[in-house]
Amino acid sequence: MRKVLAIIVSAVLALGAASPALAKSVPEATRDGVGMDVSGFSSQDLGGNPVTGEILNNAAVTVFNYWATWCGPCQMEMPYFQQAHEYYSATPEADVQIYSILLEDSTSTVAAAQAFLSSHGYTWPNIRLDQTFYDVIMSTSDGSGVSIPQTIFVDSSGIIHRHHIGMYSSYEQLDAAIRSLLDELAAPAVPGDVDDDGSVTISDAVTVLRMAMGLVDESSPAADINGNGTVDVSDAVSVLRLAMGL
């Protein structure tokens, strides 16, 4: 076992050194919560009723939009979320649900939010910010604060697949993001492509190795190359071979 691990690690390091592109860092501008797990969130709606991660079981895709009552861009895009809510509520077979998350302060209070939503006829469910969703929005911070609006797209297991920072300029833009993720989730997994970028790379091999060693909790159907129901070192070897074109 140790010999196999040594071979994989040595190959990964050697190939990483030979190809600088493999070792490049993620640009600051791409910081987001993609890959984070929000399934454990525990919050309340604006009426005080409990809302937990169990709601994620109700749809293939759940869209969460962060907003505050004083946020002009948030208000500008809200008609698009109302339109999405109305469409997907009337089309349950599409398997999508829309939520918003209220960022509260002395001005953006629950009462103010309820009044704003009611006066504009907005009917999709809103929940309060809990620690899980706070961690997600802070994943975009550079230390000087965060920008809103933000929108995250979550699968039924609670994993964030998209994180849009800023305002949607049209309903079509928002809906295209939703449909893109639906298509992605419906597509069969490419064996070895655990980061779901369309190709099998050394980075995928490293991730599968970390899964096999228990260093990361999450798994992926694409990681189980040998189809035995678990991610093990032999899967990591297979992904490494795929990445090397062997």
N, C-alpha and C positions, 0 to 999 in steps of 0.2 A: 504493500500500500504506500509506504513512504517513498519507495523508488518511483512509483507512478506519479505521485504528487510532485516529486523533485523534477521529473521529466516535464510535466505540464508547466510548472512555474518557470523552469529554465527556458523552455520554448517561448513562453509568453514574454519573459523579460528580454530575451534575445530579439524577438520579432518587434517588440515595442521599441527597443533601442535602434533597430534598423529602420524603423518607419516612424519618424517624428509625428506624423499625423495621428498615430494611434495614441500618443501620449499627451495630446493637446488638452489644455484645461478648458472648462466650460466658461464662455464669456460671461462677464457680470450681467450683461443685459438679458441673458436667458434664464436668470435665476427664477425659479417658480416651484410650485408644489407638485409637479408631475411625479407620480410614483408614490406619493404619500398615501397612507391608509386612513380614511376618516370613518371607517365602519363603527368605531367605538364612541362616536359623538353622543352626547346626552344633553339635550337642550329643552326649550319650551317654545310653543308658538306665542304669538303676541297676546293671546288670551290666558296664558298661564298653563296650558295643557302640555304634558310631557311629549317630546318628540325625540326619538332615538335613532340610531343607525339601522334599526329594523325596517325603517321605511325604504331603505335601499333595495330590499327584496321585492319591492312592488314594481320595479321597472328595470330594463336593461341599462338605461342611462338616466341619471338624475342630474339636473343642472342646478347649481347653486350660484346665485348672484349676490355679491356683497354690495351694500348700499348704506347711505345715511340720508336723513331728511334734508340736510343742508347742501347735499352734493348735486350741483347742476347737471353734470354729465350723467349721473345716475338717473335723474328725472327724465332726461332726454331719451334714454334708451328703454325706459320702462314700458312704453306702448308695445315695443317689440316682444318683451317677455309676457305681456298680457296676451298678445296675439299667439305666441307659442303655447302658452298655457291653455288657451281656448282650443287651439287646433289639436294638441296632443291629448287633452282631456276628452275630446270628441272622437279621437282616433286611438283607442286603447291598444289596438294591435300593433301600433308603432312602438309601444313599450318605452315611453319617455315621460318624465314628470319634472315640473318646474318648481323650484323653491327660491326664496331670497333669504339672506342673512342680514339682520339689522346691526349696524355698528352704532353702539349707543354712547352718548355723552350728554352733557348738560342740555344741549339743544335737540339732539337726535334721540328723543326719548320714546318709550313704547307708546305713550299716549299721542305724541306728535306723529309717529309713524302710522298709528291706527287712523288718525284723522286724515292724514295725507292720502293713504290708500283708499279710504272710503270716499273722499271727495272726488277722486279721479276714477272711481269704479274699478280699481285693480283688485282682482280676486284670487290670485295665486297665493299659496300659503307662504307665510313669513315666519322665520324662527329667530331666536336671539343667539348672539355670538357666545359659544362655549370655548373651552380651552383648546379642543381639537381644531375647530375652525379658526381660532386665533392663531394657532401655530402655522396653519396654512397661509393665512394672509401675511404673517410676519416672515414667511419664507421669501417674500419679494422685497423685504426691507433692506436698505443699504446702511441702516443704522440711524438714519435721519427721519424715519417715518415710512408710511406706506401710502400708496396711491389707490384710490377707488374711483370708479367702480372696478371690480374684478369679477370674473366668472370662472367657476371650475366645473368640469364635466367628469362625473364619477360613474364607474360601472357598478353592477349589483353587489360586488364583493367589497366595495368601498375604496377602490383604487382610483386615484385621480389620473385621467388620461390627457386632459387638456387644461391649461390654465391661461386664460385670456386676461391680460392686464390692460385696462382702459375701456372705453365706451364702444359698444357696437353701433355702427353708423346706419344700419338698416335691419329690418327683420330678415331679409334674405341672407345677410352675412351671419346672423345668429343661427338661422335654420341650417345653413350650409355646414356650420361647425357641428351641429347636432347630427345631421345626416352622415357626415364624414365619420364620426365616431361609431354610429350604428353600423355602417358598412365595414368598418375596421373590426368591430367585435364579432360581426357575422362571418368574417373571412376565416378560413382555417389557418391555424398557426403554422408558420414556416418553421420546420424543425431546426432548433438551435438559435433562432432569432428571438432571444428573450427580451431584448430592449425594443422589439417591434418596430425597427427602422427599415425593414424590408431586405436586409442582408445579414449574413452570419459573419461576425468579425471576431477578432481577438478579445474585444471587450465582452462579447457574449460568452466566450470561453471562460474568462475570468469570473464573470457573474455566476455561471453554472458551477464552477469550482467552489465558489463561496457558498452557494446553496448546498452543495454536497457536503461541505465541511461544517454546516450549521452556523455560518457566520452571518447569514441574513435569514430573516424569517419567511419572507415571501418566496413563492415559487411561481412556475409558469408551465403551462402545458407544453410549450415549445422546448423546455429544458429536458423533458423526459424522453430522450432519444431512443432508448432501448425499450420503452413502453412497459416497464415493469411496475409502474405506479409510484415510483420514488425517484428523486434526483440523487444520483450517486456519482462516484468518481469516473465510472465508465462513460457516463453521459458527458462529463466534462472533457474526457479524452476525445469522444466522438465529435463534440462541438469544435474542439481545437482542430481536428482533422478537416472538418468542413471549412473552417475559417482559413486554413492553409491550402485548401483546394486539393486535398489528398483523397 
